[in-house]
Amino acid sequence: MQLFYISGIAGNTCALGEEESWHCVRVLRLQEGAPVHLTDGTGNFYEGRMAKVHHKGCLVEILKTTRREKRAGHQLHIAMAPTKNIERFEWFLEKATEIGIDEITPVICDHSERKIVKPERLEKVLVAAMKQSLKSWLPGLHDPANFRDFITRDFPGQKLIAWCETGLESQLHELYVKGSDVLVVVGPEGDFSRPEVDQAIAAGFIPVSLGESRLRTETAGIVACNTVELMNRIR
């Protein structure tokens, strides 16, 4: 099934954006009357048919709407330092969306080699991953934040910081409480500075280990994401 994205639908018809319309017409060569599946990224799936075909704006008639609620029990928020090579950060966004994640915040740390990101580009990666994995919820992408400011914000759940110097006795799968909302912060290639870790602990964060191996930033983010997802699947 090919899934298309539209930011909002009101009524029984909707117009696809130019990029999605181009894909419909030039790549898939859909004709009028062809079935179409869409999501708005807020939990809704739509079944429709092509009412008008044009590479700059296809018109779709909505025939059926199916609502999917967010997964019950937990919300996962990962705050991660953008990697020097932005493609690695985009890889994390893609895979985390496929696995299951609710919110993402780029954080700028003392050792960050990249301090600027383009939210529009990152949003496109999230949308593409949502469509590819046939999900109806688009992860929330927050504006980049300074690490020291970010950790002082209120968060109604577990607060964990993945730190390379944490002992193996404090592993994520042992400290995470199944079914709980959780915020995991992951540092840059050079890890967090000691003052950052101390400030995080003072703000209520618990240092956690992600295993014996030294992981790249984007790999650490995926390990954290997958660990939380798997623990919540186990009955």
C-alpha positions as CSV (number, residue, x, y, z in Angstrom):
1,M,0.0,0.0,0.0
2,Q,1.3,3.5,-0.9
3,L,0.5,6.0,1.8
4,F,0.3,9.8,1.1
5,Y,0.5,12.6,3.6
6,I,-1.6,15.7,3.9
7,S,-1.4,18.0,6.8
8,G,-5.2,18.4,7.3
9,I,-8.5,17.3,5.8
10,A,-11.8,19.1,6.1
11,G,-14.8,17.7,4.4
12,N,-15.1,15.0,1.8
13,T,-12.4,16.1,-0.6
14,C,-8.8,17.3,-0.3
15,A,-6.0,18.5,-2.6
16,L,-2.6,16.9,-2.4
17,G,0.4,19.1,-2.3
18,E,2.6,19.5,-5.4
19,E,5.3,17.0,-4.3
20,E,2.7,14.3,-3.5
21,S,0.8,15.0,-6.6
22,W,3.9,14.7,-8.7
23,H,4.6,11.3,-7.2
24,C,1.0,10.2,-7.9
25,V,1.1,11.3,-11.6
26,R,4.7,11.1,-12.8
27,V,5.9,8.1,-10.7
28,L,2.8,5.9,-9.9
29,R,0.8,7.1,-13.0
30,L,-2.5,7.0,-11.1
31,Q,-5.6,7.7,-13.1
32,E,-9.0,9.2,-12.1
33,G,-10.9,6.6,-10.0
34,A,-7.8,5.0,-8.6
35,P,-7.8,4.1,-4.9
36,V,-5.7,6.3,-2.6
37,H,-4.7,6.0,1.1
38,L,-3.7,9.0,3.1
39,T,-2.8,10.1,6.6
40,D,-2.7,13.5,8.3
41,G,-0.1,12.5,10.9
42,T,-2.5,13.0,13.8
43,G,-3.9,9.4,14.0
44,N,-6.2,9.4,11.0
45,F,-6.1,7.1,8.0
46,Y,-8.2,8.0,5.0
47,E,-9.3,5.8,2.1
48,G,-10.3,7.7,-1.1
49,R,-10.2,7.8,-4.8
50,M,-8.6,10.1,-7.3
51,A,-11.2,12.6,-8.4
52,K,-8.9,14.8,-10.5
53,V,-5.4,14.1,-11.6
54,H,-2.8,16.9,-12.1
55,H,0.9,16.9,-11.3
56,K,0.6,20.1,-9.4
57,G,-2.5,19.3,-7.4
58,C,-4.5,16.1,-7.4
59,L,-8.0,16.1,-5.9
60,V,-9.0,13.2,-3.8
61,E,-12.5,12.2,-2.7
62,I,-12.5,10.8,0.9
63,L,-14.6,7.6,1.2
64,K,-13.7,6.3,4.6
65,T,-11.9,7.5,7.8
66,T,-10.2,5.3,10.3
67,R,-8.9,6.6,13.6
68,R,-5.9,5.1,15.4
69,E,-5.1,6.3,18.9
70,K,-1.6,6.7,20.1
71,R,-0.1,3.5,21.6
72,A,-1.4,3.2,25.2
73,G,0.8,3.4,28.2
74,H,3.9,5.4,27.4
75,Q,5.3,8.3,25.5
76,L,8.9,8.3,24.3
77,H,10.9,11.6,23.9
78,I,14.5,11.5,22.8
79,A,16.6,14.6,23.0
80,M,19.8,14.2,21.0
81,A,22.7,16.3,19.9
82,P,22.7,16.6,16.1
83,T,25.7,14.8,14.5
84,K,28.4,16.6,12.6
85,N,27.3,14.7,9.5
86,I,23.7,15.6,9.4
87,E,22.9,12.5,7.3
88,R,23.6,10.4,10.5
89,F,21.0,12.5,12.4
90,E,18.5,12.1,9.6
91,W,19.1,8.3,9.7
92,F,18.3,8.3,13.4
93,L,15.0,10.2,12.7
94,E,14.0,7.8,10.0
95,K,14.7,4.6,12.0
96,A,13.3,6.0,15.3
97,T,10.0,6.9,13.4
98,E,9.8,3.3,12.0
99,I,10.4,1.8,15.5
100,G,8.1,4.1,17.4
101,I,8.9,7.5,18.9
102,D,6.6,10.4,20.0
103,E,8.8,13.5,20.4
104,I,12.3,14.5,19.3
105,T,14.4,17.5,20.4
106,P,17.8,18.4,18.9
107,V,20.0,19.7,21.8
108,I,23.1,21.7,21.5
109,C,25.8,20.6,24.0
110,D,29.3,21.8,25.1
111,H,30.9,19.3,22.7
112,S,28.5,19.6,19.8
113,E,30.2,19.9,16.5
114,R,26.9,20.9,14.8
115,K,24.9,23.8,16.3
116,I,22.5,24.5,13.4
117,V,19.9,22.3,11.8
118,K,17.2,22.9,9.2
119,P,13.8,21.8,10.7
120,E,12.1,21.8,7.3
121,R,14.6,19.2,6.0
122,L,14.2,17.1,9.2
123,E,10.4,17.3,9.0
124,K,10.5,15.8,5.5
125,V,12.6,12.9,6.8
126,L,10.0,12.2,9.5
127,V,7.1,12.4,7.0
128,A,8.8,10.0,4.6
129,A,9.5,7.5,7.4
130,M,6.0,7.7,8.7
131,K,4.6,7.0,5.2
132,Q,7.1,4.2,4.5
133,S,6.2,2.4,7.8
134,L,2.5,3.0,7.4
135,K,2.1,4.9,10.6
136,S,-0.7,7.5,11.3
137,W,1.2,9.5,13.9
138,L,4.0,11.9,12.9
139,P,6.5,12.4,15.7
140,G,6.7,15.8,17.1
141,L,9.9,17.7,16.2
142,H,10.7,20.5,18.6
143,D,13.0,23.5,17.9
144,P,16.7,23.0,18.8
145,A,17.4,23.8,22.4
146,N,20.5,24.6,24.5
147,F,21.1,21.5,26.6
148,R,21.4,23.4,29.9
149,D,18.1,25.2,29.3
150,F,16.4,22.0,28.1
151,I,17.0,19.9,31.1
152,T,15.4,22.5,33.4
153,R,12.0,22.1,31.6
154,D,9.2,20.1,33.3
155,F,8.7,16.6,32.1
156,P,6.1,14.3,33.7
157,G,8.0,11.0,33.5
158,Q,11.3,9.3,33.9
159,K,14.3,11.5,33.0
160,L,17.4,9.6,31.9
161,I,20.7,10.7,30.5
162,A,22.8,8.3,28.4
163,W,26.4,8.9,29.5
164,C,29.4,6.9,28.4
165,E,31.0,6.9,31.9
166,T,27.9,5.4,33.5
167,G,28.6,1.9,35.0
168,L,27.1,-1.2,33.4
169,E,25.1,-1.7,36.6
170,S,22.8,1.2,35.5
171,Q,21.5,-0.1,32.2
172,L,18.5,1.4,30.5
173,H,16.5,-1.9,30.4
174,E,17.0,-2.2,34.2
175,L,16.1,1.4,35.2
176,Y,13.3,2.1,32.8
177,V,9.8,1.4,34.3
178,K,7.6,-0.3,31.7
179,G,4.6,1.7,30.8
180,S,6.1,5.0,31.9
181,D,6.6,8.2,29.9
182,V,10.3,8.7,29.4
183,L,12.8,11.3,28.2
184,V,16.2,10.1,27.2
185,V,18.9,12.6,26.4
186,V,21.8,11.5,24.1
187,G,25.0,13.5,23.8
188,P,27.3,14.4,20.8
189,E,30.2,12.5,19.4
190,G,32.4,13.8,22.3
191,D,29.8,12.9,24.9
192,F,28.5,15.2,27.5
193,S,30.9,17.4,29.5
194,R,31.1,16.6,33.2
195,P,29.5,19.9,34.2
196,E,26.5,19.0,31.9
197,V,26.1,15.6,33.5
198,D,26.3,17.2,37.0
199,Q,23.6,19.7,36.1
200,A,21.4,17.0,34.6
201,I,21.6,14.9,37.7
202,A,20.8,18.0,39.8
203,A,17.7,18.5,37.6
204,G,16.5,14.9,38.3
205,F,18.1,13.0,35.5
206,I,19.4,9.5,36.1
207,P,22.6,8.4,34.2
208,V,22.0,5.2,32.2
209,S,24.2,2.8,30.2
210,L,23.3,1.5,26.8
211,G,25.6,-1.5,26.9
212,E,29.3,-2.4,26.9
213,S,30.1,-1.0,23.4
214,R,30.9,2.6,22.7
215,L,28.2,3.7,20.4
216,R,27.9,6.5,17.8
217,T,25.4,9.2,18.8
218,E,22.8,8.1,16.3
219,T,23.2,4.4,17.2
220,A,22.8,5.3,20.9
221,G,19.5,7.0,20.0
222,I,18.3,3.9,18.2
223,V,19.3,1.6,21.0
224,A,17.4,3.8,23.5
225,C,14.4,3.9,21.3
226,N,14.3,0.2,20.5
227,T,14.9,-0.8,24.2
228,V,11.9,1.3,25.4
229,E,9.7,-0.1,22.5
230,L,10.6,-3.7,23.2
231,M,10.2,-3.4,26.9
232,N,6.7,-2.1,26.4
233,R,5.8,-5.0,24.1
234,I,6.8,-7.6,26.5
235,R,3.8,-8.8,28.6
